[in-house]
Amino acid sequence: MENTKDQNNKKSNIQKDILKFLAEKPAVPIETIKGKDPKKNYALARSIKNLVEAGCIEVKNSDNQKYLKITRKGQSKLNCIKLEGGEALVSNTWDGFWRIIILDLSEDRKSEREALRYLLKKANFICIKNTVWISPYPYENLFTNIKKDLGLGTELMILVTDKIDEETNLAFLNALKK
């Protein structure tokens, strides 16, 4: 059983590394990712295949070369990985500012809306109204990048303020207790 867990962690790490690498550039030749070690090449090829099948990356053909490109779904998955990993650590000490995110995506973008709600929950935001999320943690830069990546103009609004009314503060504290 332990071997399966270790194998899943290795697979997950390879996929995470591929997504991180692809997120840095518009498109990357497949050959750039492959190394000289046949064992690693097999693991990379399997991870790439799984990411393509999951819709996280896509293969583009140009000239005599294949390129890999991260998709919106892949960017979303990478954001989830960042929130779960150690590099996502943010200060647990309140700096006196509230982060308020207003999310308003139409029904035809339901999957994106659900993915964003999941990310908000992972970032310890609390939903105080159907489309309004609040947190004392400094994740506004992450959500600003997500907003840009997904092309969300007015569908996602990010507010940072040092004042909220008493009822909203109580709603936040009550939601924390649940």
C-alpha positions as CSV (number, residue, x, y, z in Angstrom):
1,M,0.0,0.0,0.0
2,E,2.9,2.4,0.8
3,N,4.3,1.9,-2.7
4,T,1.1,3.0,-4.3
5,K,1.0,6.2,-2.2
6,D,4.7,6.9,-3.1
7,Q,4.0,6.3,-6.8
8,N,0.9,8.7,-6.7
9,N,3.1,11.4,-5.0
10,K,5.8,11.0,-7.6
11,K,3.2,11.2,-10.4
12,S,1.6,14.2,-8.8
13,N,5.0,15.9,-8.4
14,I,5.9,15.3,-12.1
15,Q,2.5,16.7,-13.2
16,K,3.0,19.7,-10.9
17,D,6.4,20.4,-12.3
18,I,5.1,20.1,-15.9
19,L,2.3,22.5,-15.2
20,K,4.6,25.0,-13.4
21,F,7.0,24.9,-16.4
22,L,4.3,25.3,-19.0
23,A,2.7,28.2,-17.0
24,E,5.9,30.2,-17.5
25,K,5.7,30.3,-21.3
26,P,3.0,30.5,-24.0
27,A,4.1,27.1,-25.5
28,V,7.0,24.7,-25.0
29,P,8.4,22.1,-27.4
30,I,7.9,18.6,-26.0
31,E,11.7,17.9,-26.5
32,T,12.5,20.7,-24.0
33,I,10.7,18.7,-21.3
34,K,12.3,15.3,-22.0
35,G,15.6,14.4,-20.5
36,K,18.2,11.8,-21.2
37,D,17.1,9.2,-18.6
38,P,14.7,6.6,-20.2
39,K,13.0,6.0,-16.8
40,K,12.3,9.7,-16.4
41,N,11.2,10.0,-20.0
42,Y,8.6,7.3,-19.5
43,A,7.3,8.9,-16.4
44,L,7.2,12.3,-18.2
45,A,5.4,10.8,-21.2
46,R,2.8,9.2,-19.0
47,S,2.2,12.4,-17.0
48,I,1.9,14.5,-20.2
49,K,-0.6,11.9,-21.6
50,N,-2.6,12.0,-18.4
51,L,-2.6,15.9,-18.3
52,V,-3.7,16.0,-22.0
53,E,-6.5,13.5,-21.3
54,A,-7.6,15.5,-18.3
55,G,-7.7,18.7,-20.4
56,C,-5.0,20.4,-18.4
57,I,-2.6,20.8,-21.3
58,E,-2.9,20.6,-25.1
59,V,-0.6,19.5,-27.9
60,K,-0.1,21.9,-30.7
61,N,1.7,20.9,-34.0
62,S,3.9,23.4,-35.7
63,D,6.4,22.6,-38.5
64,N,8.0,19.3,-37.6
65,Q,7.6,19.8,-33.8
66,K,5.0,19.3,-31.2
67,Y,4.4,22.0,-28.5
68,L,2.7,21.8,-25.2
69,K,0.5,24.5,-23.9
70,I,-1.3,24.8,-20.5
71,T,-5.1,25.3,-20.7
72,R,-7.4,27.2,-18.4
73,K,-8.2,24.0,-16.7
74,G,-4.5,23.3,-16.2
75,Q,-4.0,26.8,-14.8
76,S,-6.8,26.2,-12.4
77,K,-5.3,22.9,-11.3
78,L,-1.9,24.6,-10.8
79,N,-3.6,27.3,-8.7
80,C,-5.1,24.5,-6.5
81,I,-1.7,22.8,-6.2
82,K,-0.2,26.1,-5.1
83,L,-2.9,26.6,-2.5
84,E,-2.3,23.1,-1.1
85,G,1.5,23.3,-1.2
86,G,4.1,24.9,1.1
87,E,4.8,27.7,-1.3
88,A,1.3,29.1,-0.8
89,L,1.9,29.9,2.8
90,V,0.6,33.3,3.8
91,S,0.8,35.2,7.0
92,N,-1.6,33.9,9.7
93,T,-1.3,37.3,11.4
94,W,-4.1,39.6,10.4
95,D,-2.6,42.8,8.9
96,G,-5.8,44.8,9.5
97,F,-7.2,44.4,5.9
98,W,-10.1,42.4,4.7
99,R,-10.1,40.8,1.3
100,I,-13.5,40.7,-0.3
101,I,-14.1,38.9,-3.6
102,I,-17.4,39.3,-5.5
103,L,-17.8,36.5,-8.0
104,D,-20.6,36.7,-10.6
105,L,-20.3,34.2,-13.4
106,S,-23.3,33.3,-15.6
107,E,-24.8,29.8,-15.7
108,D,-23.0,29.0,-19.0
109,R,-19.7,29.3,-17.1
110,K,-20.8,27.1,-14.2
111,S,-17.6,24.9,-14.3
112,E,-15.4,28.0,-14.0
113,R,-17.6,29.3,-11.2
114,E,-17.4,26.0,-9.3
115,A,-13.6,25.9,-9.7
116,L,-13.3,29.5,-8.4
117,R,-15.5,28.7,-5.4
118,Y,-13.2,25.7,-4.7
119,L,-10.2,27.9,-4.8
120,L,-11.8,30.5,-2.6
121,K,-12.5,27.8,0.0
122,K,-9.0,26.4,-0.2
123,A,-7.7,30.0,0.4
124,N,-9.8,30.2,3.6
125,F,-12.4,32.6,2.2
126,I,-15.8,32.5,3.8
127,C,-18.9,32.9,1.7
128,I,-21.1,35.6,3.5
129,K,-23.6,36.0,0.6
130,N,-24.2,33.9,-2.5
131,T,-21.5,35.7,-4.5
132,V,-19.5,37.5,-1.8
133,W,-16.5,36.0,-0.2
134,I,-14.3,37.5,2.6
135,S,-11.0,36.6,4.2
136,P,-8.4,38.3,6.4
137,Y,-5.6,36.5,4.5
138,P,-3.5,38.2,1.8
139,Y,-4.5,36.1,-1.2
140,E,-5.5,39.1,-3.4
141,N,-2.5,38.8,-5.6
142,L,-3.3,35.1,-6.4
143,F,-6.9,36.0,-7.3
144,T,-5.7,39.0,-9.3
145,N,-3.6,36.6,-11.4
146,I,-6.5,34.1,-11.7
147,K,-8.7,37.0,-12.9
148,K,-6.2,37.9,-15.6
149,D,-5.6,34.3,-16.6
150,L,-9.3,33.5,-17.0
151,G,-10.1,36.8,-18.6
152,L,-12.7,37.8,-15.9
153,G,-13.3,41.5,-16.3
154,T,-16.1,42.5,-14.0
155,E,-17.2,38.9,-13.2
156,L,-14.6,38.8,-10.4
157,M,-14.1,41.9,-8.3
158,I,-11.4,42.1,-5.6
159,L,-11.6,44.6,-2.8
160,V,-9.1,45.2,0.0
161,T,-10.4,47.3,2.8
162,D,-9.6,48.0,6.5
163,K,-13.3,48.6,7.4
164,I,-16.4,46.4,7.3
165,D,-19.6,46.9,9.1
166,E,-20.4,45.1,12.3
167,E,-23.0,42.8,10.8
168,T,-20.6,41.6,8.1
169,N,-17.9,41.0,10.7
170,L,-20.4,39.0,12.8
171,A,-21.5,37.0,9.7
172,F,-17.8,36.2,9.0
173,L,-17.2,35.1,12.7
174,N,-20.4,33.0,12.7
175,A,-19.3,31.3,9.4
176,L,-15.9,30.5,10.9
177,K,-17.6,28.7,13.8
178,K,-19.5,26.3,11.4
